[in-house]
């Protein structure tokens, strides 16, 4: 198992920033339908995003978004014109 350490955000005022551990260890389970799988993965993505947004320094969160966007940038290189 790999372990990485990331700095958490600095608290503002009396705000507390809790440490977070994210375990990625189980394989994606089998689902009866793609809709159920989609709902499951959307829920997991929402939880991860919330935890990272609430825990990371803003600059790290922003750069993470940029890095993730660059990884999938080629998916968006399509023409939006309707072809005849």
Rosetta blueprint (number, residue, H / E / L):
1 X L
2 X L
3 X L
4 X L
5 X L
6 X L
7 X L
8 X E
9 X L
10 X L
11 X L
12 X L
13 X L
14 X L
15 X L
16 X L
17 X L
18 X L
19 X L
20 X L
21 X L
22 X L
23 X L
24 X L
25 X L
26 X L
27 X L
28 X L
29 X L
30 X L
31 X L
32 X L
33 X L
34 X H
35 X H
36 X H
37 X H
38 X H
39 X H
40 X H
41 X H
42 X H
43 X H
44 X H
45 X H
46 X H
47 X H
48 X H
49 X H
50 X H
51 X H
52 X H
53 X H
54 X H
55 X H
56 X E
57 X L
58 X H
59 X H
60 X H
61 X H
62 X H
63 X H
64 X H
65 X H
66 X H
67 X H
68 X H
69 X H
70 X H
71 X H
72 X L
73 X H
74 X H
75 X H
76 X H
77 X L
78 X L
79 X L
80 X L
81 X L
82 X L
83 X L
84 X L
